Amino acid sequence: ALKYAQRPADKGHPYGHGKAEPVAAIIIGFFLLFAAGWIAYHSIGFINTPHELPKPYTLAVLLVVIITKEILFRYVHAVGKRINSQAVIADAFHHRSDAITSVAALIGISLALFAGRGYEAADDWAALFACLFIIYNAFKIIRPAFEEIMDKAPSDELIAAISSIASFHTEVKNVEKCHVRKMGLDYYVDMHIQVDGTINVFYAHQVAHQVKDKLLGSDLHIKDALIHIEPYLIS
C-alpha cells in the first residue's frame, strides 16, 4: 500500500495515490478489531471448557516473542513517525498488539503454573484483558487514518511554518489564507497571498511562482502548492 501510495499523479488521479496509505491503515485497524474479537471468543470458550495446565516451556517462548515484537514495534513506529506514514505506524501497532497479547499470556500462564489446579483458565482471562488493549490500539490507528481521508487540517505549527516561508518574500504583504491537506507522505497547499495591488499581472505571477518554489524546496514534504494572488488593501 505504501508503494502504491507513492505512485505519481496521472490523468485519473491528478492528486496522486496518497489516500491508499490511510486506507491501508484503516484495514489494519479493523483487522486488529477482528483479531480481538476472535481472541475473546476463543478465550471465553476455553474458560468454559476444562483443560490441562499449560507447559512450562511456553514461558520461554513467550518471552522471546515479547522482546522481538516490542523491538519491532519501536523500530517500525520510529520509521512511521519519521516518514509521517499512517500505514507504517499502523503496522507498528500490529506488533505492539502481538506483544501485549503475549504479555497477557505470560502473566496468565505463570499464574496457572504457580497456583496449580483450579487456575487452568488464568491465561484465558488474561487474554480477555489483553483484548481491551488491542481494541484501544485499533482505534488509535483508525481515527487518525479517517481524519486524513477527511482532509483534516494538520498541526498549527506546520501551517505556521508554511505561512512563514511565504511571508519571507519581500513582495508578500500578508498570507491571507493557508489550507493544507495530507496526501500519503506529502502535503498539498492552497494559499492566498496579498501583494501590492499596483504591480502588474506578470510580476505578480512571478511572485506566486517564487513562493511556490520556496515551499516545494523546503523540508516540509510539500508535493504541490496552489498560490492565489490578492491585492493588499490598507484599511
N, CA, C and O of each residue as an XYZ file, in Angstrom:
940
protein
N       0.828     -1.206      0.000
C       0.000      0.000      0.000
C       0.864      1.259      0.000
O       0.547      2.240     -0.673
N       1.953      1.222      0.757
C       2.846      2.379      0.815
C       3.492      2.622     -0.549
O       3.646      3.766     -0.976
N       3.867      1.542     -1.224
C       4.459      1.677     -2.558
C       3.435      2.228     -3.538
O       3.761      3.080     -4.365
N       2.197      1.749     -3.451
C       1.134      2.239     -4.334
C       0.845      3.712     -4.059
O       0.606      4.483     -4.988
N       0.867      4.106     -2.782
C       0.579      5.491     -2.411
C       1.619      6.463     -2.959
O       1.332      7.648     -3.130
N       2.825      5.969     -3.235
C       3.902      6.821     -3.736
C       3.931      6.907     -5.259
O       4.801      7.564     -5.830
N       2.981      6.243     -5.917
C       2.929      6.341     -7.379
C       2.617      7.776     -7.786
O       1.833      8.452     -7.119
N       3.214      8.242     -8.863
C       2.986      9.638     -9.268
C       1.561      9.874     -9.745
O       0.833      8.938    -10.075
N       1.182     11.137     -9.772
C      -0.151     11.511    -10.248
C      -0.296     11.146    -11.720
O       0.674     11.148    -12.478
N      -1.526     10.833    -12.107
C      -1.808     10.549    -13.515
C      -3.124     11.228    -13.892
O      -3.703     11.957    -13.087
N      -3.590     10.989    -15.108
C      -4.803     11.655    -15.590
C      -6.008     11.319    -14.726
O      -6.840     12.184    -14.455
N      -6.106     10.077    -14.296
C      -7.234      9.663    -13.481
C      -7.111     10.027    -12.023
O      -8.109     10.062    -11.304
N      -5.876     10.304    -11.568
C      -5.622     10.661    -10.165
C      -4.682     11.874    -10.138
O      -3.493     11.727     -9.852
N      -5.205     13.064    -10.432
C      -4.353     14.252    -10.540
C      -3.667     14.646     -9.235
O      -2.666     15.362     -9.255
N      -4.197     14.186     -8.096
C      -3.563     14.472     -6.808
C      -2.744     13.289     -6.309
O      -2.349     13.259     -5.143
N      -2.486     12.325     -7.166
C      -1.679     11.180     -6.780
C      -2.514     10.071     -6.152
O      -3.743     10.084     -6.217
N      -1.827      9.120     -5.548
C      -2.466      7.932     -4.976
C      -2.250      7.857     -3.460
O      -2.328      6.779     -2.872
N      -1.983      8.983     -2.845
C      -1.610      9.003     -1.425
C      -2.681      8.501     -0.476
O      -2.362      8.019      0.611
N      -3.957      8.605     -0.867
C      -5.037      8.171      0.033
C      -5.014      6.662      0.262
O      -5.654      6.173      1.192
N      -4.285      5.917     -0.574
C      -4.179      4.473     -0.348
C      -3.503      4.187      0.979
O      -3.724      3.137      1.582
N      -2.681      5.120      1.433
C      -1.918      4.917      2.668
C      -2.825      4.903      3.905
O      -2.736      3.956      4.686
N      -3.692      5.902      4.128
C      -4.612      5.801      5.279
C      -5.648      4.697      5.125
O      -6.110      4.143      6.123
N      -6.025      4.365      3.878
C      -6.956      3.244      3.670
C      -6.322      1.950      4.191
O      -6.990      1.150      4.846
N      -5.037      1.749      3.901
C      -4.334      0.566      4.398
C      -4.293      0.562      5.923
O      -4.437     -0.488      6.550
N      -4.095      1.750      6.523
C      -4.075      1.840      7.988
C      -5.426      1.453      8.577
O      -5.488      0.768      9.597
N      -6.505      1.889      7.937
C      -7.849      1.549      8.413
C      -8.083      0.037      8.321
O      -8.670     -0.558      9.224
N      -7.630     -0.570      7.247
C      -7.781     -2.027      7.094
C      -7.039     -2.754      8.214
O      -7.558     -3.714      8.783
N      -5.828     -2.299      8.527
C      -5.067     -2.911      9.619
C      -5.792     -2.723     10.944
O      -5.838     -3.639     11.765
N      -6.362     -1.528     11.155
C      -7.098     -1.265     12.386
C      -8.285     -2.201     12.552
O      -8.509     -2.740     13.636
N      -9.051     -2.398     11.472
C     -10.203     -3.300     11.549
C      -9.757     -4.757     11.680
O     -10.454     -5.572     12.283
N      -8.601     -5.076     11.115
C      -8.059     -6.424     11.300
C      -7.756     -6.664     12.778
O      -8.012     -7.753     13.292
N      -7.214     -5.658     13.463
C      -6.937     -5.792     14.891
C      -8.231     -5.958     15.687
O      -8.285     -6.737     16.639
N      -9.275     -5.219     15.293
C     -10.574     -5.381     15.966
C     -11.096     -6.800     15.773
O     -11.615     -7.410     16.708
N     -10.957     -7.322     14.555
C     -11.389     -8.693     14.293
C     -10.572     -9.681     15.127
O     -11.112    -10.634     15.688
N      -9.253     -9.435     15.199
C      -8.390    -10.326     15.983
C      -8.773    -10.309     17.457
O      -8.779    -11.350     18.113
N      -9.096     -9.115     17.983
C      -9.520     -9.012     19.377
C     -10.801     -9.802     19.609
O     -10.932    -10.496     20.617
N     -11.748     -9.698     18.676
C     -12.993    -10.458     18.798
C     -12.752    -11.952     18.738
O     -13.362    -12.719     19.482
N     -11.848    -12.369     17.836
C     -11.535    -13.796     17.704
C     -10.899    -14.332     18.980
O     -11.264    -15.407     19.457
N      -9.936    -13.573     19.538
C      -9.274    -13.988     20.785
C     -10.284    -14.057     21.927
O     -10.279    -15.008     22.708
N     -11.154    -13.043     22.023
C     -12.152    -13.022     23.091
C     -13.097    -14.218     22.984
O     -13.413    -14.859     23.986
N     -13.540    -14.509     21.774
C     -14.472    -15.617     21.557
C     -13.854    -16.949     22.000
O     -14.484    -17.729     22.713
N     -12.618    -17.194     21.567
C     -11.977    -18.460     21.908
C     -11.559    -18.508     23.379
O     -11.559    -19.578     23.986
N     -11.206    -17.365     23.950
C     -10.853    -17.344     25.371
C     -12.049    -17.713     26.232
O     -11.919    -18.479     27.187
N     -13.213    -17.169     25.897
C     -14.435    -17.500     26.636
C     -14.743    -18.990     26.493
O     -15.183    -19.635     27.444
N     -14.509    -19.525     25.300
C     -14.731    -20.955     25.085
C     -13.824    -21.805     25.946
O     -14.260    -22.808     26.511
N     -12.542    -21.407     26.053
C     -11.602    -22.176     26.867
C     -11.911    -22.031     28.362
O     -11.701    -22.968     29.132
N     -12.406    -20.865     28.769
C     -12.763    -20.670     30.175
C     -13.885    -21.628     30.572
O     -13.892    -22.170     31.677
N     -14.816    -21.824     29.671
C     -15.962    -22.694     29.956
C     -15.678    -24.168     29.704
O     -16.526    -25.020     29.971
N     -14.487    -24.472     29.191
C     -14.127    -25.857     28.899
C     -12.910    -26.250     29.731
O     -11.850    -25.645     29.571
N     -13.024    -27.233     30.604
C     -11.869    -27.669     31.416
C     -10.721    -28.134     30.523
O     -10.939    -28.824     29.528
N      -9.501    -27.753     30.886
C      -8.340    -28.178     30.116
C      -7.119    -28.280     31.014
O      -7.135    -27.822     32.157
N      -6.068    -28.882     30.492
C      -4.857    -29.112     31.271
C      -4.080    -27.809     31.465
O      -4.279    -26.820     30.759
N      -3.188    -27.856     32.456
C      -2.295    -26.723     32.675
C      -1.345    -26.575     31.483
O      -0.952    -27.579     30.889
N      -0.970    -25.351     31.125
C      -0.024    -25.161     30.022
C       1.362    -25.699     30.392
O       1.673    -25.884     31.568
N       2.183    -25.947     29.375
C       3.531    -26.470     29.576
C       4.476    -25.334     30.007
O       4.355    -24.216     29.507
N       5.403    -25.604     30.915
C       6.317    -24.562     31.402
C       7.176    -23.920     30.312
O       7.495    -22.734     30.398
N       7.555    -24.696     29.280
C       8.439    -24.137     28.251
C       7.777    -23.005     27.454
O       8.462    -22.227     26.790
N       6.444    -22.916     27.524
C       5.761    -21.837     26.803
C       6.153    -20.463     27.348
O       6.052    -19.466     26.633
N       6.601    -20.397     28.612
C       7.026    -19.116     29.187
C       8.255    -18.580     28.451
O       8.330    -17.388     28.153
N       9.218    -19.460     28.159
C      10.426    -19.040     27.436
C      10.074    -18.580     26.026
O      10.604    -17.580     25.540
N       9.182    -19.310     25.378
C       8.753    -18.936     24.027
C       8.095    -17.556     24.041
O       8.372    -16.719     23.181
N       7.222    -17.327     25.026
C       6.522    -16.042     25.117
C       7.487    -14.892     25.396
O       7.301    -13.791     24.878
N       8.507    -15.135     26.204
C       9.497    -14.086     26.469
C      10.208    -13.663     25.187
O      10.419    -12.474     24.945
N      10.570    -14.643     24.375
C      11.234    -14.343     23.098
C      10.291    -13.549     22.195
O      10.707    -12.580     21.559
N       9.026    -13.958     22.139
C       8.042    -13.265     21.304
C       7.846    -11.831     21.770
O       7.804    -10.911     20.953
N       7.724    -11.634     23.086
C       7.502    -10.291     23.640
C       8.657     -9.358     23.285
O       8.438     -8.243     22.812
N       9.887     -9.819     23.514
C      11.060     -8.985     23.242
C      11.159     -8.662     21.752
O      11.412     -7.519     21.370
N      10.956     -9.683     20.919
C      11.048     -9.485     19.469
C       9.994     -8.508     18.971
O      10.299     -7.591     18.208
N       8.747     -8.708     19.406
C       7.658     -7.856     18.944
C       7.801     -6.425     19.451
O       7.443     -5.487     18.738
N       8.314     -6.236     20.659
C       8.490     -4.879     21.172
C       9.600     -4.148     20.427
O       9.487     -2.953     20.152
N      10.674     -4.867     20.100
C      11.748     -4.272     19.296
C      11.223     -3.877     17.920
O      11.518     -2.790     17.424
N      10.444     -4.765     17.307
C       9.860     -4.461     16.003
C       8.926     -3.260     16.087
O       8.930     -2.407     15.200
N       8.121     -3.189     17.157
C       7.220     -2.049     17.331
C       7.999     -0.748     17.375
O       7.672      0.195     16.655
N       9.024     -0.686     18.211
C       9.782      0.558     18.378
C      10.473      0.970     17.084
O      10.511      2.152     16.744
N      11.018     -0.004     16.367
C      11.712      0.320     15.112
C      10.722      0.794     14.046
O      10.924      1.838     13.427
N       9.654      0.024     13.836
C       8.683      0.371     12.784
C       7.957      1.666     13.135
O       7.673      2.473     12.250
N       7.652      1.874     14.419
C       6.969      3.104     14.835
C       7.860      4.325     14.580
O       7.379      5.364     14.130
N       9.154      4.193     14.869
C      10.088      5.297     14.621
C      10.167      5.620     13.131
O      10.208      6.789     12.747
N      10.187      4.581     12.291
C      10.207      4.798     10.839
C       8.925      5.481     10.393
O       8.963      6.411      9.588
N       7.784      5.023     10.912
C       6.500      5.620     10.547
C       6.409      7.079     10.927
O       5.886      7.889     10.162
N       6.915      7.429     12.108
C       6.918      8.823     12.544
C       7.839      9.665     11.676
O       7.528     10.808     11.342
N       8.991      9.075     11.312
C       9.971      9.834     10.529
C       9.453     10.160      9.136
O       9.658     11.266      8.637
N       8.776      9.188      8.502
C       8.266      9.427      7.148
C       6.812      9.882      7.150
O       6.224     10.119      6.095
N       6.231     10.004      8.363
C       4.855     10.515      8.520
C       3.850      9.627      7.792
O       3.013     10.112      7.032
N       3.947      8.309      8.038
C       3.095      7.334      7.351
C       2.144      6.656      8.324
O       2.582      5.988      9.260
N       0.830      6.828      8.103
C      -0.168      6.172      8.944
C      -0.132      4.655      8.759
O      -0.337      3.914      9.720
N       0.122      4.191      7.556
C       0.147      2.746      7.298
C       1.296      2.077      8.048
O       1.119      1.006      8.628
N       2.466      2.701      8.040
C       3.619      2.130      8.740
C       3.398      2.175     10.254
O       3.732      1.221     10.957
N       2.836      3.280     10.756
C       2.522      3.366     12.179
C       1.503      2.305     12.571
O       1.605      1.708     13.643
N       0.519      2.070     11.704
C      -0.483      1.028     11.963
C       0.177     -0.339     12.044
O      -0.174     -1.154     12.897
N       1.132     -0.591     11.157
C       1.841     -1.864     11.193
C       2.637     -2.004     12.487
O       2.769     -3.102     13.028
N       3.166     -0.881     12.978
C       3.894     -0.912     14.245
C       2.971     -1.325     15.390
O       3.348     -2.143     16.229
N       1.772     -0.766     15.425
C       0.831     -1.126     16.492
C       0.337     -2.564     16.357
O      -0.109     -3.167     17.332
N       0.419     -3.105     15.154
C       0.126     -4.534     14.985
C       1.134     -5.356     15.789
O       0.759     -6.312     16.467
N       2.421     -4.980     15.711
C       3.456     -5.641     16.507
C       3.215     -5.422     18.002
O       3.385     -6.343     18.802
N       2.820     -4.205     18.376
C       2.570     -3.922     19.792
C       1.412     -4.766     20.324
O       1.459     -5.233     21.462
N       0.382     -4.963     19.514
C      -0.749     -5.788     19.932
C      -0.318     -7.235     20.161
O      -0.776     -7.884     21.101
N       0.571     -7.739     19.289
C       1.101     -9.088     19.493
C       1.880     -9.170     20.800
O       1.786    -10.158     21.529
N       2.653     -8.120     21.091
C       3.427     -8.098     22.332
C       2.505     -8.062     23.554
O       2.753     -8.756     24.540
N       1.441     -7.252     23.488
C       0.501     -7.152     24.598
C      -0.189     -8.485     24.851
O      -0.327     -8.916     25.995
N      -0.621     -9.134     23.773
C      -1.268    -10.438     23.905
C      -0.308    -11.450     24.535
O      -0.713    -12.259     25.370
N       0.954    -11.404     24.137
C       1.945    -12.332     24.678
C       2.235    -12.039     26.148
O       2.437    -12.963     26.936
N       2.257    -10.749     26.522
C       2.450    -10.393     27.937
C       1.301    -10.932     28.778
O       1.512    -11.495     29.852
N       0.082    -10.753     28.274
C      -1.089    -11.259     28.993
C      -1.008    -12.773     29.141
O      -1.304    -13.317     30.205
N      -0.606    -13.450     28.067
C      -0.480    -14.911     28.125
C       0.609    -15.318     29.115
O       0.454    -16.294     29.849
N       1.719    -14.561     29.134
C       2.813    -14.857     30.059
C       2.337    -14.749     31.508
O       2.632    -15.615     32.332
N       1.599    -13.679     31.811
C       1.092    -13.488     33.173
C       0.102    -14.597     33.536
O       0.171    -15.179     34.619
N      -0.813    -14.875     32.616
C      -1.819    -15.891     32.886
C      -1.232    -17.272     33.046
O      -1.610    -17.998     33.966
N      -0.312    -17.657     32.170
C       0.308    -18.985     32.251
C       1.157    -19.099     33.509
O       1.171    -20.145     34.159
N       1.871    -18.020     33.857
C       2.666    -18.033     35.095
C       1.778    -18.272     36.307
O       2.107    -19.070     37.184
N       0.642    -17.567     36.345
C      -0.294    -17.754     37.451
C      -0.831    -19.183     37.486
O      -0.932    -19.794     38.550
N      -1.173    -19.707     36.306
C      -1.709    -21.062     36.242
C      -0.676    -22.098     36.707
O      -1.015    -23.040     37.424
N       0.592    -21.916     36.290
C       1.632    -22.882     36.647
C       1.983    -22.822     38.129
O       2.170    -23.854     38.772
N       2.073    -21.611     38.664
C       2.478    -21.484     40.065
C       1.323    -21.718     41.037
O       1.547    -22.186     42.153
N       0.103    -21.402     40.635
C      -1.051    -21.602     41.516
C      -1.586    -23.030     41.426
O      -2.177    -23.541     42.378
N      -1.376    -23.667     40.279
C      -1.758    -25.068     40.154
C      -3.206    -25.278     39.782
O      -3.836    -24.423     39.158
N      -3.719    -26.412     40.167
C      -5.066    -26.817     39.816
C      -6.097    -25.774     40.251
O      -6.004    -25.184     41.327
N      -7.073    -25.573     39.384
C      -8.103    -24.570     39.653
C      -7.839    -23.256     38.952
O      -8.722    -22.403     38.866
N      -6.596    -23.085     38.437
C      -6.225    -21.833     37.753
C      -5.847    -22.085     36.288
O      -5.130    -21.292     35.678
N      -6.336    -23.196     35.737
C      -6.000    -23.535     34.351
C      -6.437    -22.446     33.366
O      -5.807    -22.267     32.324
N      -7.497    -21.728     33.688
C      -8.039    -20.733     32.762
C      -7.461    -19.334     32.985
O      -7.951    -18.366     32.404
N      -6.429    -19.218     33.816
C      -5.874    -17.891     34.120
C      -5.351    -17.199     32.867
O      -5.516    -15.991     32.701
N      -4.716    -17.975     31.982
C      -4.189    -17.350     30.756
C      -5.309    -16.898     29.836
O      -5.143    -15.940     29.082
N      -6.461    -17.585     29.891
C      -7.591    -17.178     29.058
C      -8.222    -15.880     29.569
O      -8.638    -15.025     28.787
N      -8.284    -15.752     30.899
C      -8.764    -14.484     31.471
C      -7.806    -13.350     31.129
O      -8.235    -12.234     30.835
N      -6.520    -13.637     31.167
C      -5.524    -12.617     30.800
C      -5.668    -12.222     29.339
O      -5.505    -11.051     28.995
N      -5.972    -13.189     28.473
C      -6.166    -12.892     27.044
C      -7.376    -11.990     26.841
O      -7.353    -11.096     25.995
N      -8.437    -12.224     27.620
C      -9.610    -11.351     27.535
C      -9.243     -9.921     27.911
O      -9.685     -8.967     27.270
N      -8.433     -9.782     28.952
C      -7.993     -8.453     29.366
C      -7.139     -7.798     28.280
O      -7.243     -6.594     28.043
N      -6.297     -8.594     27.623
C      -5.434     -8.064     26.558
C      -6.257     -7.565     25.380
O      -5.836     -6.647     24.676
N      -7.424     -8.159     25.160
C      -8.288     -7.732     24.056
C      -8.661     -6.260     24.180
O      -8.810     -5.571     23.170
N      -8.811     -5.774     25.404
C      -9.142     -4.362     25.609
C      -8.025     -3.463     25.080
O      -8.297     -2.430     24.468
N      -6.773     -3.853     25.312
C      -5.643     -3.067     24.817
C      -5.549     -3.139     23.294
O      -5.198     -2.157     22.639
N      -5.863     -4.303     22.740
C      -5.825     -4.436     21.283
C      -6.882     -3.540     20.649
O      -6.618     -2.880     19.644
N      -8.080     -3.516     21.236
C      -9.150     -2.651     20.720
C      -8.741     -1.190     20.822
O      -8.995     -0.405     19.908
N      -8.105     -0.821     21.935
C      -7.633      0.561     22.123
C      -6.615      0.932     21.041
O      -6.689      2.016     20.464
N      -5.665      0.032     20.767
C      -4.669      0.284     19.731
C      -5.312      0.384     18.350
O      -4.889      1.183     17.515
N      -6.336     -0.435     18.120
C      -7.025     -0.404     16.828
C      -7.646      0.962     16.580
O      -7.546      1.499     15.477
N      -8.285      1.527     17.595
C      -8.899      2.838     17.420
C      -7.847      3.946     17.317
O      -8.094      4.975     16.690
N      -6.680      3.743     17.926
C      -5.581      4.701     17.764
C      -5.083      4.717     16.323
O      -4.555      5.728     15.859
N      -5.246      3.615     15.622
C      -4.868      3.534     14.208
C      -5.969      4.096     13.321
O      -5.700      4.881     12.412
N      -7.207      3.695     13.585
C      -8.329      4.027     12.697
C      -8.652      5.511     12.722
O      -8.891      6.102     11.669
N      -8.665      6.124     13.893
C      -9.102      7.519     13.997
C      -8.250      8.481     13.170
O      -8.807      9.215     12.354
N      -6.907      8.513     13.345
C      -6.124      9.456     12.510
C      -6.175      9.134     11.026
O      -6.067     10.034     10.192
N      -6.342      7.847     10.684
C      -6.441      7.492      9.265
C      -7.731      8.040      8.661
O      -7.721      8.552      7.542
N      -8.843      7.937      9.394
C     -10.095      8.526      8.926
C      -9.968     10.044      8.812
O     -10.474     10.641      7.861
N      -9.295     10.667      9.779
C      -9.106     12.120      9.740
C      -8.308     12.538      8.510
O      -8.578     13.576      7.906
N      -7.324     11.720      8.147
C      -6.526     12.038      6.955
C      -7.365     11.916      5.689
O      -7.249     12.744      4.786
N      -8.209     10.890      5.617
C      -9.085     10.730      4.458
C     -10.054     11.906      4.354
O     -10.400     12.334      3.253
N     -10.494     12.432      5.512
C     -11.427     13.557      5.537
C     -10.715     14.906      5.407
O     -11.333     15.957      5.570
N      -9.403     14.868      5.110
C      -8.598     16.078      4.901
C      -8.605     16.997      6.125
O      -8.750     18.214      6.001
N      -8.448     16.401      7.296
C      -8.331     17.230      8.494
C      -7.063     18.075      8.408
O      -6.026     17.610      7.933
N      -7.155     19.315      8.871
C      -6.008     20.224      8.827
C      -4.877     19.679      9.700
O      -5.137     19.130     10.771
N      -3.632     19.822      9.259
C      -2.507     19.383     10.084
C      -2.311     20.316     11.273
O      -3.148     21.181     11.529
N      -1.227     20.146     11.990
C      -0.984     20.924     13.195
C      -0.817     22.410     12.881
O      -0.401     22.785     11.785
N      -1.151     23.248     13.864
C      -0.966     24.699     13.719
C       0.496     25.041     13.477
O       0.806     26.005     12.777
N       1.397     24.246     14.061
C       2.823     24.502     13.883
C       3.240     24.343     12.420
O       4.029     25.134     11.903
N       2.706     23.315     11.761
C       3.053     23.107     10.350
C       2.489     24.227      9.487
O       3.183     24.738      8.608
N       1.250     24.611      9.723
C       0.636     25.695      8.944
C       1.403     26.996      9.138
O       1.617     27.748      8.187
N       1.820     27.257     10.394
C       2.591     28.470     10.675
C       3.944     28.437      9.958
O       4.408     29.457      9.449
N       4.573     27.257      9.923
C       5.871     27.131      9.250
C       5.725     27.372      7.753
O       6.574     28.025      7.147
N       4.656     26.851      7.151
C       4.419     27.061      5.720
C       4.128     28.534      5.435
O       4.632     29.090      4.459
N       3.321     29.160      6.280
C       2.991     30.579      6.090
C       4.223     31.458      6.235
O       4.376     32.452      5.524
N       5.097     31.089      7.157
C       6.293     31.910      7.381
C       7.234     31.868      6.180
O       7.906     32.858      5.889
N       7.291     30.729      5.476
C       8.128     30.638      4.273
C       7.643     31.632      3.220
O       8.441     32.324      2.587
N       6.313     31.692      3.043
C       5.752     32.632      2.074
C       5.965     34.070      2.514
O       6.216     34.945      1.685
N       5.868     34.318      3.807
C       5.987     35.682      4.326
C       7.387     36.260      4.148
O       7.554     37.480      4.156
N       8.393     35.402      3.989
C       9.765     35.882      3.842
C       9.984     36.583      2.500
O      10.937     37.349      2.353
N       9.118     36.330      1.531
C       9.265     37.003      0.231
C       8.965     38.491      0.417
O       7.970     38.856      1.043
N       9.815     39.328     -0.119
C       9.696     40.774      0.114
C       8.416     41.374     -0.452
O       7.945     42.400      0.041
N       7.846     40.750     -1.480
C       6.636     41.289     -2.094
C       5.345     40.808     -1.417
O       4.266     41.335     -1.688
N       5.461     39.827     -0.555
C       4.272     39.296      0.129
C       3.967     40.167      1.350
O       4.736     40.207      2.311
N       2.843     40.853      1.290
C       2.448     41.729      2.386
C       1.719     40.971      3.495
O       1.784     41.339      4.668
N       1.020     39.897      3.092
C       0.243     39.162      4.080
C      -0.152     37.805      3.502
O      -0.452     37.687      2.314
N      -0.147     36.789      4.354
C      -0.689     35.478      3.968
C      -2.128     35.457      4.464
O      -2.386     35.300      5.657
N      -3.060     35.618      3.529
C      -4.466     35.772      3.912
C      -5.110     34.430      4.251
O      -6.002     34.357      5.097
N      -4.652     33.370      3.585
C      -5.244     32.049      3.827
C      -4.200     30.979      3.537
O      -3.412     31.103      2.600
N      -4.203     29.933      4.345
C      -3.279     28.811      4.118
C      -3.986     27.515      4.526
O      -4.119     27.206      5.710
N      -4.434     26.769      3.514
C      -5.081     25.482      3.757
C      -4.123     24.368      3.343
O      -3.523     24.417      2.269
N      -3.988     23.364      4.210
C      -3.046     22.271      3.965
C      -3.757     20.943      4.186
O      -4.504     20.777      5.150
N      -3.518     20.010      3.286
C      -4.063     18.660      3.460
C      -2.978     17.639      3.175
O      -2.089     17.860      2.352
N      -3.070     16.515      3.876
C      -2.069     15.456      3.742
C      -2.523     14.465      2.679
O      -3.692     14.082      2.620
N      -1.582     14.062      1.851
C      -1.855     13.088      0.795
C      -0.721     12.066      0.815
O       0.335     12.295      0.226
N      -0.941     10.932      1.497
C       0.119      9.952      1.641
C       1.210     10.470      2.555
O       0.960     10.785      3.718
N       2.427     10.558      2.025
C       3.560     11.038      2.814
C       3.794     12.535      2.636
O       4.670     13.103      3.290
N       3.025     13.182      1.762
C       3.270     14.576      1.409
C       2.062     15.458      1.722
O       0.997     14.984      2.117
N       2.275     16.775      1.526
C       1.214     17.759      1.773
C       0.941     18.561      0.505
O       1.832     18.803     -0.310
N      -0.317     18.964      0.368
C      -0.740     19.867     -0.708
C      -1.225     21.159     -0.058
O      -1.967     21.131      0.924
N      -0.800     22.289     -0.615
C      -1.065     23.598     -0.013
C      -1.914     24.453     -0.948
O      -1.629     24.556     -2.141
N      -2.948     25.059     -0.402
C      -3.725     26.097     -1.088
C      -3.531     27.384     -0.299
O      -3.912     27.471      0.868
N      -2.934     28.382     -0.946
C      -2.552     29.592     -0.216
C      -2.995     30.853     -0.954
O      -2.868     30.948     -2.175
N      -3.513     31.813     -0.202
C      -3.825     33.134     -0.723
C      -2.818     34.115     -0.126
O      -2.726     34.269      1.092
N      -2.068     34.773     -1.005
C      -1.121     35.785     -0.527
C      -1.520     37.157     -1.076
O      -2.057     37.268     -2.178
N      -1.252     38.176     -0.300
C      -1.588     39.545     -0.700
C      -0.309     40.302     -1.056
O       0.679     40.279     -0.321
N      -0.363     40.976     -2.215
C       0.779     41.763     -2.695
C       0.306     43.175     -3.028
O      -0.890     43.466     -3.030
N       1.254     44.021     -3.304
C       0.937     45.395     -3.694
C      -0.005     45.385     -4.907
O       0.320     44.810     -5.946
N      -1.146     46.009     -4.768
C      -2.150     45.989     -5.825
C      -1.765     46.758     -7.069
O      -2.454     46.654     -8.084
N      -0.688     47.528     -7.028
C      -0.303     48.334     -8.186
C       0.669     47.617     -9.122
O       0.942     48.114    -10.215
N       1.199     46.455     -8.714
C       2.145     45.750     -9.582
C       1.372     45.070    -10.723
O       0.183     44.778    -10.594
N       2.072     44.825    -11.843
C       1.379     44.238    -12.996
C       1.178     42.733    -12.805
O       1.767     42.111    -11.921
N       0.336     42.183    -13.652
C      -0.039     40.766    -13.536
C       1.170     39.858    -13.738
O       1.316     38.857    -13.038
N       2.037     40.199    -14.691
C       3.198     39.355    -14.971
C       4.097     39.263    -13.743
O       4.566     38.178    -13.398
N       4.340     40.391    -13.080
C       5.209     40.385    -11.907
C       4.548     39.627    -10.753
O       5.218     38.887    -10.032
N       3.238     39.808    -10.576
C       2.517     39.086     -9.532
C       2.582     37.575     -9.781
O       2.686     36.785     -8.842
N       2.520     37.188    -11.048
C       2.634     35.774    -11.414
C       4.016     35.243    -11.047
O       4.143     34.113    -10.575
N       5.039     36.045    -11.260
C       6.392     35.645    -10.888
C       6.516     35.456     -9.377
O       7.141     34.505     -8.907
N       5.915     36.371     -8.631
C       5.941     36.263     -7.164
C       5.287     34.946     -6.718
O       5.814     34.250     -5.850
N       4.155     34.616     -7.308
C       3.459     33.374     -6.951
C       4.345     32.155     -7.218
O       4.395     31.234     -6.403
N       5.043     32.147     -8.359
C       5.911     31.020     -8.680
C       7.112     30.960     -7.745
O       7.558     29.874     -7.373
N       7.633     32.119     -7.364
C       8.769     32.136     -6.442
C       8.370     31.595     -5.068
O       9.127     30.853     -4.441
N       7.184     31.972     -4.609
C       6.698     31.453     -3.326
C       6.490     29.947     -3.419
O       6.864     29.210     -2.507
N       5.896     29.488     -4.518
C       5.676     28.045     -4.714
C       6.999     27.286     -4.721
O       7.111     26.232     -4.094
N       7.995     27.809     -5.419
C       9.294     27.143     -5.477
C       9.920     27.049     -4.090
O      10.543     26.042     -3.757
N       9.756     28.094     -3.281
C      10.284     28.072     -1.917
C       9.608     26.984     -1.083
O      10.261     26.269     -0.324
N       8.300     26.876     -1.237
C       7.552     25.870     -0.478
C       7.958     24.460     -0.896
O       8.189     23.602     -0.044
N       8.045     24.219     -2.204
C       8.393     22.887     -2.686
C       9.849     22.533     -2.371
O      10.199     21.356     -2.273
N      10.684     23.544     -2.216
C      12.088     23.297     -1.901
C      12.377     23.175     -0.416
O      13.516     22.916     -0.028
N      11.361     23.359      0.421
C      11.551     23.249      1.861
C      11.608     21.778      2.281
O      11.422     20.875      1.465
N      11.867     21.563      3.566
C      11.930     20.194      4.094
C      10.614     19.789      4.754
O      10.596     18.931      5.636
N       9.508     20.412      4.322
C       8.202     20.156      4.928
C       7.375     19.133      4.142
O       6.187     18.957      4.414
N       7.992     18.467      3.183
C       7.333     17.412      2.390
C       6.102     17.936      1.638
O       5.056     17.288      1.610
N       6.248     19.119      1.030
C       5.156     19.701      0.249
C       5.279     19.222     -1.196
O       6.287     19.458     -1.861
N       4.240     18.550     -1.662
C       4.253     17.986     -3.014
C       3.853     19.024     -4.052
O       4.429     19.071     -5.139
N       2.861     19.863     -3.722
C       2.405     20.870     -4.665
C       1.755     22.006     -3.889
O       1.298     21.826     -2.760
N       1.723     23.176     -4.512
C       1.128     24.354     -3.868
C       0.404     25.175     -4.921
O       0.937     25.434     -6.000
N      -0.808     25.579     -4.600
C      -1.595     26.461     -5.457
C      -1.629     27.834     -4.803
O      -2.211     28.004     -3.732
N      -1.001     28.817     -5.455
C      -0.868     30.157     -4.880
C      -1.821     31.108     -5.583
O      -1.752     31.285     -6.800
N      -2.698     31.711     -4.819
C      -3.661     32.691     -5.343
C      -3.207     34.092     -4.908
O      -2.900     34.317     -3.738
N      -3.171     35.020     -5.858
C      -2.717     36.388     -5.596
C      -3.919     37.299     -5.341
O      -4.910     37.263     -6.069
N      -3.808     38.108     -4.298
C      -4.828     39.114     -3.999
C      -4.146     40.460     -3.764
O      -2.995     40.498     -3.328
N      -4.831     41.557     -4.045
C      -4.246     42.882     -3.753
C      -4.277     43.159     -2.259
O      -5.241     42.833     -1.566
N      -3.209     43.762     -1.784
C      -3.129     44.113     -0.375
C      -3.768     45.483     -0.166
O      -3.335     46.479     -0.746
N      -4.797     45.517      0.663
C      -5.524     46.757      0.914
C      -5.223     47.255      2.316
O      -5.388     46.519      3.289
N      -4.790     48.479      2.423
C      -4.506     49.084      3.726
C      -5.780     49.719      4.248
O      -6.324     50.647      3.650
N      -6.246     49.196      5.382
C      -7.502     49.727      5.950
C      -7.211     50.961      6.791
O      -8.130     51.555      7.354
